[in-house]
Amino acid sequence: MVAAFHQPSQNLVNAFRVDAGGLPLNDNSSDQIPGPADLVDPRLDLTVGRDGVPYYDWGVHAASWIRSRSYSGPYSPKKYMQFKSDPASTGGWNANATSAVNIQLIRLSDVMLMMAEADVETGDLAGATALVNQVRTRAGNCAQGPATGANDVITNTLASAAAYANYKIGTYPVFASAAAGRDAVRLERRLELAMEGHRFFDLKRYTKMDPAYSPTDINHFYLKKVIDNFMTTESSRANIVTNRPYLAGSAKVEEKHLSFPLPSNQVQLSIEGSTQTLQQNPGW
């Protein structure tokens, strides 16, 4: 059904694993699909389609839903998929190739986490903690339901989903330091906004926020550290189901990846007389 487009990674799925208190486990070592006994943030199953778990009201996600699991893994994207009960769309190569699901350019939790990020940098750790905990508390109020009836696609009773997930989400004590707060806010943005198109741009922003950042020293690029590690880890997992071997040949992050190339025609159009007024971004 979902084929193999924009599939979530094992790295992302592991980010939703939590400890006994419901706080992020911060452990990317697992090569397994989370099972019913594994503690996970309830947002996992509102973001990622995984085997054995209802996929909104379409039915229980199964291996056959993905075109090539050996190539791109066992997970399906879920964030912007419509419900089966939504009005059928028309047009395109498939009846459900288009839908009325809105693309969220900005939403309240995004703004709250921006503010939390600013609070960390200005020293208001209590304010930052409160904002992150508000987002987490709201996230603990809903989850993928069993989808066995007309009104239980999304449930606010986490225990009703115990057959396929062990949901738990906790709140943080006041961040002990700016570094701890920074890490928590950044992780919360990843969890809350997963599959919404923010991650790459957040990583670029974190790179330029780093006190050690130098535009000519890629060893201090936060973006490079995260993405290079991601590519290496995801392409060398022991479990053939969760491994992504095609990532092994990926290019490494360079200075130029902090910006997009400017369109060549715009650079040419900027020439006045013999002077080029629009300069191409470094590396392009």
Order of alpha helices (4+ residues) and beta strands (2+ residues): alpha-beta-alpha-beta-alpha-beta-alpha-alpha-beta-beta-beta-alpha-alpha-alpha-alpha-beta-beta
